[in-house]
Amino acid sequence: MIHVAIVSHGHEALLIAKQMGGLLPAVLADDDIRLWVKDNRPAASLADYCKTHGIFYTDAQAGLGFGENNNLLFQTIEQNCGFKQGDIFLVMNPDVSIEAAKLHQFAAQMITSGHAIACLNLFRDAAMQIEDQNIRHFPGMLSILQMPVRNSFSETYNKDQITEALTEMTVEWASGAFLGFTPEHFKKLGGFDKRYFMYFEDVDICYRSRKDLQQAVYFYPQLKAIHSAAHRNRNLASRHALWFFQSFFKFLLKRYLGWGRAPQQGPKA
């Protein structure tokens, strides 16, 4: 079973209009994919939509951060049906579009290769010509100085240099817009660290996976999906920018000064 966790932060119009990223029709006919929706800004339209189509929906504990919301969905799955051998827990943004068949390919590659955490190749347009920089190197102390030059807080992998024949490769971290876990691995990690309200939860969990559990993130370049990202944190006057930089410095403290321990909330092993 592929359990897809989707957190809506006021994305009800997008989700309904896109029919869950183009996934809904296939999901309704697919017994091996199940959607779990957490509404962080409760909307009656999304609740009704999910109820009509038999999609799990909850608006409990509205206002949580990205990581804590996904932890809640993981716990909800455990309580409702439990994870079974060969299941995949997939964190996916509302603005990601992917076919059901591609989800099955992704899960099959994770299971066959024995990978505990993995991602695929995201693009920004329907023609899949504009690359989404969803795989990156961990940011460091010099990242702030390099931001004006790179227009990015961390160094990205050059996807143009990744051969099309390559089926998989390890990367330092991958965007939480689309990030798959084996349930066992997510539990060992303690889930996402809720101290990151928004941003860097994905950097942090990939860092802990590599550092604490010796499990690198795998990238599958031949498997592709669309991510129409908004990047609201790029407006320096917005609260998203404030959350971004707060989380950025928290990660640097963890990486260089050992700030805190692995999160104690969330899924327990």
Buried (B, 14 or more C-beta within 10 A) or exposed (E): BBBBBBBBBEBBEBBBEBBBBBBBEBBBEBEEBBBBBBBBEBBEEBBEBBEEBEBBBBBEEEEBBBBBBBBBBBBBBBEEEEBEEBBBBBBBBBBBBBBBEBBBBBBEBBBEEEBBBBBBBBBBEEEBEEBBBBBBEBBBEEBBEBBEEEEEBBBBBEBEEBEEEEEBBEBBBBBBBBBBBBBBBBBBBBBBBBBBBBBBBBBBBBBBBBEEBEBBBBBBBBBBBBBBBEEBBEEEEEEBBBBBBBBBEBBBEBBEEEEEEBBEBBBEE
